[in-house]
Amino acid sequence: MSDAIDKAKGRLKEIAGKITGHERLEAEGRTDQTKAKLRQKVNSVRHRAEGIMDSFKRDRS
């Protein structure tokens, strides 16, 4: 859930930067969104890997 909130905050920063003409704020917003997306993907891969490891553990029993 935190990633979704960070992604939304980044989007708001980007929009605020565009409206005010503040390029640094706009870029910071895009960066925040990218970091949140990357964390989502890493977490997804981690959960898949944990599932695979759990299935191997169950097969050994």
HTML snippet that shows the backbone in 3Dmol.js (N, CA, C, O; Angstrom):
<script src="https://3Dmol.org/build/3Dmol-min.js"></script>
<div id="view" style="width:600px;height:400px;position:relative"></div>
<script>
const pdb = `
ATOM      1  N   MET A   1       0.824  -1.192   0.000  1.00  0.00           N
ATOM      2  CA  MET A   1       0.000   0.000   0.000  1.00  0.00           C
ATOM      3  C   MET A   1       0.866   1.253   0.000  1.00  0.00           C
ATOM      4  O   MET A   1       0.518   2.253  -0.627  1.00  0.00           O
ATOM      5  N   SER A   2       1.975   1.199   0.691  1.00  0.00           N
ATOM      6  CA  SER A   2       2.869   2.348   0.762  1.00  0.00           C
ATOM      7  C   SER A   2       3.369   2.748  -0.625  1.00  0.00           C
ATOM      8  O   SER A   2       3.524   3.934  -0.914  1.00  0.00           O
ATOM      9  N   ASP A   3       3.619   1.762  -1.477  1.00  0.00           N
ATOM     10  CA  ASP A   3       4.092   2.058  -2.825  1.00  0.00           C
ATOM     11  C   ASP A   3       3.042   2.826  -3.616  1.00  0.00           C
ATOM     12  O   ASP A   3       3.374   3.743  -4.367  1.00  0.00           O
ATOM     13  N   ALA A   4       1.790   2.458  -3.452  1.00  0.00           N
ATOM     14  CA  ALA A   4       0.709   3.148  -4.155  1.00  0.00           C
ATOM     15  C   ALA A   4       0.597   4.593  -3.677  1.00  0.00           C
ATOM     16  O   ALA A   4       0.357   5.500  -4.474  1.00  0.00           O
ATOM     17  N   ILE A   5       0.772   4.800  -2.382  1.00  0.00           N
ATOM     18  CA  ILE A   5       0.719   6.159  -1.828  1.00  0.00           C
ATOM     19  C   ILE A   5       1.902   6.974  -2.344  1.00  0.00           C
ATOM     20  O   ILE A   5       1.736   8.129  -2.736  1.00  0.00           O
ATOM     21  N   ASP A   6       3.095   6.378  -2.345  1.00  0.00           N
ATOM     22  CA  ASP A   6       4.274   7.075  -2.852  1.00  0.00           C
ATOM     23  C   ASP A   6       4.119   7.412  -4.334  1.00  0.00           C
ATOM     24  O   ASP A   6       4.544   8.475  -4.788  1.00  0.00           O
ATOM     25  N   LYS A   7       3.511   6.501  -5.074  1.00  0.00           N
ATOM     26  CA  LYS A   7       3.277   6.732  -6.492  1.00  0.00           C
ATOM     27  C   LYS A   7       2.325   7.917  -6.691  1.00  0.00           C
ATOM     28  O   LYS A   7       2.546   8.757  -7.564  1.00  0.00           O
ATOM     29  N   ALA A   8       1.279   7.977  -5.886  1.00  0.00           N
ATOM     30  CA  ALA A   8       0.320   9.076  -5.970  1.00  0.00           C
ATOM     31  C   ALA A   8       0.967  10.403  -5.568  1.00  0.00           C
ATOM     32  O   ALA A   8       0.722  11.432  -6.198  1.00  0.00           O
ATOM     33  N   LYS A   9       1.791  10.377  -4.522  1.00  0.00           N
ATOM     34  CA  LYS A   9       2.505  11.595  -4.106  1.00  0.00           C
ATOM     35  C   LYS A   9       3.412  12.090  -5.234  1.00  0.00           C
ATOM     36  O   LYS A   9       3.488  13.287  -5.509  1.00  0.00           O
ATOM     37  N   GLY A  10       4.086  11.157  -5.871  1.00  0.00           N
ATOM     38  CA  GLY A  10       4.951  11.521  -6.988  1.00  0.00           C
ATOM     39  C   GLY A  10       4.173  12.157  -8.120  1.00  0.00           C
ATOM     40  O   GLY A  10       4.616  13.130  -8.730  1.00  0.00           O
ATOM     41  N   ARG A  11       3.012  11.594  -8.391  1.00  0.00           N
ATOM     42  CA  ARG A  11       2.158  12.150  -9.458  1.00  0.00           C
ATOM     43  C   ARG A  11       1.715  13.562  -9.102  1.00  0.00           C
ATOM     44  O   ARG A  11       1.700  14.447  -9.958  1.00  0.00           O
ATOM     45  N   LEU A  12       1.355  13.771  -7.842  1.00  0.00           N
ATOM     46  CA  LEU A  12       0.949  15.106  -7.406  1.00  0.00           C
ATOM     47  C   LEU A  12       2.102  16.104  -7.516  1.00  0.00           C
ATOM     48  O   LEU A  12       1.908  17.245  -7.934  1.00  0.00           O
ATOM     49  N   LYS A  13       3.301  15.664  -7.138  1.00  0.00           N
ATOM     50  CA  LYS A  13       4.473  16.540  -7.266  1.00  0.00           C
ATOM     51  C   LYS A  13       4.707  16.904  -8.725  1.00  0.00           C
ATOM     52  O   LYS A  13       4.988  18.057  -9.053  1.00  0.00           O
ATOM     53  N   GLU A  14       4.589  15.917  -9.586  1.00  0.00           N
ATOM     54  CA  GLU A  14       4.804  16.157 -11.010  1.00  0.00           C
ATOM     55  C   GLU A  14       3.794  17.175 -11.540  1.00  0.00           C
ATOM     56  O   GLU A  14       4.161  18.101 -12.263  1.00  0.00           O
ATOM     57  N   ILE A  15       2.544  17.001 -11.184  1.00  0.00           N
ATOM     58  CA  ILE A  15       1.491  17.920 -11.632  1.00  0.00           C
ATOM     59  C   ILE A  15       1.734  19.328 -11.079  1.00  0.00           C
ATOM     60  O   ILE A  15       1.625  20.319 -11.800  1.00  0.00           O
ATOM     61  N   ALA A  16       2.066  19.393  -9.787  1.00  0.00           N
ATOM     62  CA  ALA A  16       2.334  20.699  -9.174  1.00  0.00           C
ATOM     63  C   ALA A  16       3.519  21.380  -9.855  1.00  0.00           C
ATOM     64  O   ALA A  16       3.504  22.591 -10.072  1.00  0.00           O
ATOM     65  N   GLY A  17       4.523  20.615 -10.184  1.00  0.00           N
ATOM     66  CA  GLY A  17       5.679  21.165 -10.885  1.00  0.00           C
ATOM     67  C   GLY A  17       5.328  21.703 -12.256  1.00  0.00           C
ATOM     68  O   GLY A  17       5.825  22.751 -12.668  1.00  0.00           O
ATOM     69  N   LYS A  18       4.460  20.975 -12.971  1.00  0.00           N
ATOM     70  CA  LYS A  18       4.032  21.434 -14.293  1.00  0.00           C
ATOM     71  C   LYS A  18       3.228  22.726 -14.184  1.00  0.00           C
ATOM     72  O   LYS A  18       3.425  23.663 -14.958  1.00  0.00           O
ATOM     73  N   ILE A  19       2.324  22.759 -13.216  1.00  0.00           N
ATOM     74  CA  ILE A  19       1.457  23.935 -13.055  1.00  0.00           C
ATOM     75  C   ILE A  19       2.272  25.171 -12.689  1.00  0.00           C
ATOM     76  O   ILE A  19       2.038  26.256 -13.221  1.00  0.00           O
ATOM     77  N   THR A  20       3.224  25.001 -11.784  1.00  0.00           N
ATOM     78  CA  THR A  20       4.002  26.142 -11.304  1.00  0.00           C
ATOM     79  C   THR A  20       5.227  26.437 -12.163  1.00  0.00           C
ATOM     80  O   THR A  20       5.875  27.469 -11.986  1.00  0.00           O
ATOM     81  N   GLY A  21       5.547  25.544 -13.086  1.00  0.00           N
ATOM     82  CA  GLY A  21       6.730  25.728 -13.910  1.00  0.00           C
ATOM     83  C   GLY A  21       8.020  25.392 -13.173  1.00  0.00           C
ATOM     84  O   GLY A  21       9.106  25.800 -13.584  1.00  0.00           O
ATOM     85  N   HIS A  22       7.893  24.653 -12.093  1.00  0.00           N
ATOM     86  CA  HIS A  22       9.040  24.272 -11.264  1.00  0.00           C
ATOM     87  C   HIS A  22       9.564  22.928 -11.771  1.00  0.00           C
ATOM     88  O   HIS A  22       9.063  21.869 -11.392  1.00  0.00           O
ATOM     89  N   GLU A  23      10.569  22.989 -12.624  1.00  0.00           N
ATOM     90  CA  GLU A  23      11.073  21.780 -13.286  1.00  0.00           C
ATOM     91  C   GLU A  23      11.644  20.761 -12.307  1.00  0.00           C
ATOM     92  O   GLU A  23      11.498  19.554 -12.502  1.00  0.00           O
ATOM     93  N   ARG A  24      12.288  21.246 -11.265  1.00  0.00           N
ATOM     94  CA  ARG A  24      12.895  20.322 -10.293  1.00  0.00           C
ATOM     95  C   ARG A  24      11.812  19.522  -9.561  1.00  0.00           C
ATOM     96  O   ARG A  24      11.973  18.320  -9.348  1.00  0.00           O
ATOM     97  N   LEU A  25      10.718  20.171  -9.177  1.00  0.00           N
ATOM     98  CA  LEU A  25       9.616  19.483  -8.507  1.00  0.00           C
ATOM     99  C   LEU A  25       8.974  18.464  -9.441  1.00  0.00           C
ATOM    100  O   LEU A  25       8.622  17.360  -9.023  1.00  0.00           O
ATOM    101  N   GLU A  26       8.828  18.836 -10.689  1.00  0.00           N
ATOM    102  CA  GLU A  26       8.273  17.928 -11.691  1.00  0.00           C
ATOM    103  C   GLU A  26       9.159  16.686 -11.848  1.00  0.00           C
ATOM    104  O   GLU A  26       8.660  15.561 -11.888  1.00  0.00           O
ATOM    105  N   ALA A  27      10.454  16.899 -11.935  1.00  0.00           N
ATOM    106  CA  ALA A  27      11.400  15.782 -12.076  1.00  0.00           C
ATOM    107  C   ALA A  27      11.408  14.919 -10.823  1.00  0.00           C
ATOM    108  O   ALA A  27      11.476  13.693 -10.908  1.00  0.00           O
ATOM    109  N   GLU A  28      11.338  15.556  -9.669  1.00  0.00           N
ATOM    110  CA  GLU A  28      11.301  14.808  -8.412  1.00  0.00           C
ATOM    111  C   GLU A  28      10.048  13.918  -8.355  1.00  0.00           C
ATOM    112  O   GLU A  28      10.106  12.785  -7.879  1.00  0.00           O
ATOM    113  N   GLY A  29       8.942  14.434  -8.836  1.00  0.00           N
ATOM    114  CA  GLY A  29       7.713  13.646  -8.877  1.00  0.00           C
ATOM    115  C   GLY A  29       7.844  12.430  -9.776  1.00  0.00           C
ATOM    116  O   GLY A  29       7.408  11.334  -9.425  1.00  0.00           O
ATOM    117  N   ARG A  30       8.452  12.634 -10.942  1.00  0.00           N
ATOM    118  CA  ARG A  30       8.659  11.491 -11.848  1.00  0.00           C
ATOM    119  C   ARG A  30       9.587  10.457 -11.217  1.00  0.00           C
ATOM    120  O   ARG A  30       9.372   9.253 -11.353  1.00  0.00           O
ATOM    121  N   THR A  31      10.615  10.935 -10.529  1.00  0.00           N
ATOM    122  CA  THR A  31      11.554  10.035  -9.855  1.00  0.00           C
ATOM    123  C   THR A  31      10.849   9.242  -8.759  1.00  0.00           C
ATOM    124  O   THR A  31      11.049   8.034  -8.633  1.00  0.00           O
ATOM    125  N   ASP A  32      10.025   9.924  -7.968  1.00  0.00           N
ATOM    126  CA  ASP A  32       9.280   9.234  -6.907  1.00  0.00           C
ATOM    127  C   ASP A  32       8.368   8.157  -7.477  1.00  0.00           C
ATOM    128  O   ASP A  32       8.257   7.070  -6.909  1.00  0.00           O
ATOM    129  N   GLN A  33       7.716   8.452  -8.593  1.00  0.00           N
ATOM    130  CA  GLN A  33       6.832   7.470  -9.224  1.00  0.00           C
ATOM    131  C   GLN A  33       7.627   6.260  -9.709  1.00  0.00           C
ATOM    132  O   GLN A  33       7.198   5.118  -9.538  1.00  0.00           O
ATOM    133  N   THR A  34       8.772   6.514 -10.307  1.00  0.00           N
ATOM    134  CA  THR A  34       9.607   5.428 -10.823  1.00  0.00           C
ATOM    135  C   THR A  34      10.104   4.539  -9.686  1.00  0.00           C
ATOM    136  O   THR A  34      10.105   3.313  -9.803  1.00  0.00           O
ATOM    137  N   LYS A  35      10.528   5.166  -8.579  1.00  0.00           N
ATOM    138  CA  LYS A  35      10.991   4.384  -7.429  1.00  0.00           C
ATOM    139  C   LYS A  35       9.862   3.525  -6.861  1.00  0.00           C
ATOM    140  O   LYS A  35      10.087   2.371  -6.496  1.00  0.00           O
ATOM    141  N   ALA A  36       8.657   4.076  -6.786  1.00  0.00           N
ATOM    142  CA  ALA A  36       7.524   3.312  -6.259  1.00  0.00           C
ATOM    143  C   ALA A  36       7.192   2.132  -7.173  1.00  0.00           C
ATOM    144  O   ALA A  36       6.908   1.035  -6.694  1.00  0.00           O
ATOM    145  N   LYS A  37       7.227   2.356  -8.481  1.00  0.00           N
ATOM    146  CA  LYS A  37       6.958   1.275  -9.432  1.00  0.00           C
ATOM    147  C   LYS A  37       8.009   0.173  -9.308  1.00  0.00           C
ATOM    148  O   LYS A  37       7.684  -1.013  -9.346  1.00  0.00           O
ATOM    149  N   LEU A  38       9.263   0.575  -9.161  1.00  0.00           N
ATOM    150  CA  LEU A  38      10.345  -0.393  -9.025  1.00  0.00           C
ATOM    151  C   LEU A  38      10.184  -1.212  -7.751  1.00  0.00           C
ATOM    152  O   LEU A  38      10.369  -2.429  -7.771  1.00  0.00           O
ATOM    153  N   ARG A  39       9.837  -0.551  -6.633  1.00  0.00           N
ATOM    154  CA  ARG A  39       9.611  -1.279  -5.384  1.00  0.00           C
ATOM    155  C   ARG A  39       8.454  -2.267  -5.531  1.00  0.00           C
ATOM    156  O   ARG A  39       8.514  -3.374  -4.994  1.00  0.00           O
ATOM    157  N   GLN A  40       7.397  -1.875  -6.257  1.00  0.00           N
ATOM    158  CA  GLN A  40       6.275  -2.790  -6.476  1.00  0.00           C
ATOM    159  C   GLN A  40       6.739  -4.038  -7.221  1.00  0.00           C
ATOM    160  O   GLN A  40       6.371  -5.158  -6.865  1.00  0.00           O
ATOM    161  N   LYS A  41       7.541  -3.836  -8.247  1.00  0.00           N
ATOM    162  CA  LYS A  41       8.020  -4.979  -9.032  1.00  0.00           C
ATOM    163  C   LYS A  41       8.944  -5.874  -8.208  1.00  0.00           C
ATOM    164  O   LYS A  41       8.851  -7.099  -8.285  1.00  0.00           O
ATOM    165  N   VAL A  42       9.827  -5.272  -7.424  1.00  0.00           N
ATOM    166  CA  VAL A  42      10.739  -6.051  -6.577  1.00  0.00           C
ATOM    167  C   VAL A  42       9.935  -6.868  -5.575  1.00  0.00           C
ATOM    168  O   VAL A  42      10.222  -8.046  -5.361  1.00  0.00           O
ATOM    169  N   ASN A  43       8.936  -6.256  -4.962  1.00  0.00           N
ATOM    170  CA  ASN A  43       8.099  -6.986  -4.006  1.00  0.00           C
ATOM    171  C   ASN A  43       7.351  -8.125  -4.680  1.00  0.00           C
ATOM    172  O   ASN A  43       7.198  -9.200  -4.099  1.00  0.00           O
ATOM    173  N   SER A  44       6.886  -7.899  -5.899  1.00  0.00           N
ATOM    174  CA  SER A  44       6.185  -8.945  -6.632  1.00  0.00           C
ATOM    175  C   SER A  44       7.109 -10.135  -6.894  1.00  0.00           C
ATOM    176  O   SER A  44       6.717 -11.286  -6.700  1.00  0.00           O
ATOM    177  N   VAL A  45       8.318  -9.856  -7.330  1.00  0.00           N
ATOM    178  CA  VAL A  45       9.287 -10.926  -7.593  1.00  0.00           C
ATOM    179  C   VAL A  45       9.622 -11.655  -6.297  1.00  0.00           C
ATOM    180  O   VAL A  45       9.726 -12.881  -6.280  1.00  0.00           O
ATOM    181  N   ARG A  46       9.790 -10.902  -5.216  1.00  0.00           N
ATOM    182  CA  ARG A  46      10.111 -11.517  -3.922  1.00  0.00           C
ATOM    183  C   ARG A  46       8.998 -12.467  -3.482  1.00  0.00           C
ATOM    184  O   ARG A  46       9.267 -13.576  -3.021  1.00  0.00           O
ATOM    185  N   HIS A  47       7.746 -12.026  -3.628  1.00  0.00           N
ATOM    186  CA  HIS A  47       6.627 -12.879  -3.223  1.00  0.00           C
ATOM    187  C   HIS A  47       6.552 -14.145  -4.083  1.00  0.00           C
ATOM    188  O   HIS A  47       6.259 -15.230  -3.581  1.00  0.00           O
ATOM    189  N   ARG A  48       6.818 -13.993  -5.369  1.00  0.00           N
ATOM    190  CA  ARG A  48       6.820 -15.169  -6.242  1.00  0.00           C
ATOM    191  C   ARG A  48       7.921 -16.140  -5.840  1.00  0.00           C
ATOM    192  O   ARG A  48       7.707 -17.351  -5.793  1.00  0.00           O
ATOM    193  N   ALA A  49       9.098 -15.600  -5.550  1.00  0.00           N
ATOM    194  CA  ALA A  49      10.219 -16.449  -5.148  1.00  0.00           C
ATOM    195  C   ALA A  49       9.917 -17.166  -3.836  1.00  0.00           C
ATOM    196  O   ALA A  49      10.247 -18.342  -3.678  1.00  0.00           O
ATOM    197  N   GLU A  50       9.294 -16.464  -2.899  1.00  0.00           N
ATOM    198  CA  GLU A  50       8.921 -17.095  -1.634  1.00  0.00           C
ATOM    199  C   GLU A  50       7.916 -18.215  -1.867  1.00  0.00           C
ATOM    200  O   GLU A  50       7.989 -19.259  -1.218  1.00  0.00           O
ATOM    201  N   GLY A  51       6.986 -18.009  -2.780  1.00  0.00           N
ATOM    202  CA  GLY A  51       6.015 -19.046  -3.104  1.00  0.00           C
ATOM    203  C   GLY A  51       6.677 -20.277  -3.698  1.00  0.00           C
ATOM    204  O   GLY A  51       6.324 -21.407  -3.362  1.00  0.00           O
ATOM    205  N   ILE A  52       7.627 -20.053  -4.573  1.00  0.00           N
ATOM    206  CA  ILE A  52       8.350 -21.169  -5.183  1.00  0.00           C
ATOM    207  C   ILE A  52       9.146 -21.920  -4.125  1.00  0.00           C
ATOM    208  O   ILE A  52       9.152 -23.150  -4.105  1.00  0.00           O
ATOM    209  N   MET A  53       9.820 -21.179  -3.243  1.00  0.00           N
ATOM    210  CA  MET A  53      10.598 -21.821  -2.183  1.00  0.00           C
ATOM    211  C   MET A  53       9.687 -22.623  -1.257  1.00  0.00           C
ATOM    212  O   MET A  53      10.039 -23.727  -0.843  1.00  0.00           O
ATOM    213  N   ASP A  54       8.530 -22.078  -0.935  1.00  0.00           N
ATOM    214  CA  ASP A  54       7.582 -22.799  -0.087  1.00  0.00           C
ATOM    215  C   ASP A  54       7.107 -24.083  -0.751  1.00  0.00           C
ATOM    216  O   ASP A  54       6.938 -25.101  -0.081  1.00  0.00           O
ATOM    217  N   SER A  55       6.890 -24.046  -2.064  1.00  0.00           N
ATOM    218  CA  SER A  55       6.419 -25.247  -2.760  1.00  0.00           C
ATOM    219  C   SER A  55       7.515 -26.313  -2.755  1.00  0.00           C
ATOM    220  O   SER A  55       7.207 -27.501  -2.653  1.00  0.00           O
ATOM    221  N   PHE A  56       8.770 -25.922  -2.862  1.00  0.00           N
ATOM    222  CA  PHE A  56       9.869 -26.891  -2.771  1.00  0.00           C
ATOM    223  C   PHE A  56       9.947 -27.504  -1.379  1.00  0.00           C
ATOM    224  O   PHE A  56      10.190 -28.702  -1.237  1.00  0.00           O
ATOM    225  N   LYS A  57       9.743 -26.685  -0.358  1.00  0.00           N
ATOM    226  CA  LYS A  57       9.788 -27.186   1.006  1.00  0.00           C
ATOM    227  C   LYS A  57       8.668 -28.199   1.251  1.00  0.00           C
ATOM    228  O   LYS A  57       8.869 -29.211   1.922  1.00  0.00           O
ATOM    229  N   ARG A  58       7.489 -27.913   0.699  1.00  0.00           N
ATOM    230  CA  ARG A  58       6.364 -28.826   0.870  1.00  0.00           C
ATOM    231  C   ARG A  58       6.598 -30.134   0.131  1.00  0.00           C
ATOM    232  O   ARG A  58       6.194 -31.199   0.598  1.00  0.00           O
ATOM    233  N   ASP A  59       7.252 -30.054  -1.023  1.00  0.00           N
ATOM    234  CA  ASP A  59       7.531 -31.266  -1.812  1.00  0.00           C
ATOM    235  C   ASP A  59       8.526 -32.181  -1.100  1.00  0.00           C
ATOM    236  O   ASP A  59       8.455 -33.400  -1.256  1.00  0.00           O
ATOM    237  N   ARG A  60       9.440 -31.623  -0.330  1.00  0.00           N
ATOM    238  CA  ARG A  60      10.435 -32.410   0.380  1.00  0.00           C
ATOM    239  C   ARG A  60       9.825 -33.148   1.574  1.00  0.00           C
ATOM    240  O   ARG A  60      10.341 -34.180   2.003  1.00  0.00           O
ATOM    241  N   SER A  61       8.745 -32.622   2.094  1.00  0.00           N
ATOM    242  CA  SER A  61       8.140 -33.235   3.296  1.00  0.00           C
ATOM    243  C   SER A  61       7.410 -34.503   2.975  1.00  0.00           C
ATOM    244  O   SER A  61       6.850 -35.137   3.869  1.00  0.00           O
TER     245      SER A  61
END
`;
const viewer = $3Dmol.createViewer("view");
viewer.addModel(pdb, "pdb");
viewer.setStyle({}, {cartoon: {color: "spectrum"}});
viewer.zoomTo();
viewer.render();
</script>
